[in-house]
């Protein structure tokens, strides 16, 4: 692996890889392990392999997906996602209200997205959080372009309905 | 602020899964730049969703980049050592294959232009064992090929080949490699510090941009 390529194409997307691994494994330690293993795997790839990669982000995401699914299968249980690491860094600023808001938003995102079927959840994450193109999502998840579009449409529709339902319940509870 | 009919139309297409990445970024930028209090009522619920996405995008990997950096130096050591070894080998080859200073002078002088020396200009030839030789026999030997006075050259530590002794050459190569290695270590520490600074600035900017 060429250090310049690693520095410009792989190192900057480490947070994306981490979020994607976190979305699949639902575990901070496992997501960290996945990212470390993926970065090591990419770093140790041969020059020939590196020359064949046209889209580094999609390739790294694919490696992350595969490694994360291995972890999930190995543990055989999905754990609840914890975003404590991210929120802890926000709390460094001393803005308690902001930290609480971030935690609430993260909790909402977790609940809404975790309730989606796995494929829809991953399609939505790659599109709405990581901003990948349909083609890249299809490559990463190894599905067709139509499956990506249908999955995203259904995921967004479900999310909107859930949000409407939550809003409808709030006045009755108050 | 972007006009709201435009955003409304974009949002309707977003929920149908018909927006492009660029259009979705425009929606996110709109909600990121507009405080809740300034939003029309019809956008409040959707604003929450896009703030959720924004919070998701702020999640960062804790500390994995240190691993990536720690994996780097071994490869550089190998490359640096290979370059130094190649340079040393090339230097030894060049010294062995290049004629010495006297041979270079002789070869650079066209023989046909050299006049035969007069008798009183007979050269004094000094042999490597420092025994002077004069007379006709020397004239005959030096007349055509060595028309100059040759003196035994004093040892020159700068010009002399230091790689004639293999053990000495090996020791010098090791010393050179050690020097390069120390320089690379120093550079690596500097680069690590620089990257830490960049990370720090990145965090500060994100906090500032909220």
Interface residues (C-beta under 8 A of the other chain):
Chain A: X3 X6 X10 X11 X14 X15 X17 X18 X19 X22 X28 X31 X32 X35 X36 X39 X40 X43 X44 X83 X85 X86 X89 X90 X93 X98 X102 X105 X106 X108 X109 X112 X125 X127 X128 X129 X131 X133 X149 X152 X153 X156 X157 X159 X160 X163 X164 X167
Chain B: X14 X15 X16 X17 X21 X24 X25 X45 X48 X49 X51 X52 X53 X54 X55 X56 X57 X58 X59 X60 X61 X62 X63 X64 X65 X67 X68 X71 X72 X75 X76 X203 X207 X210
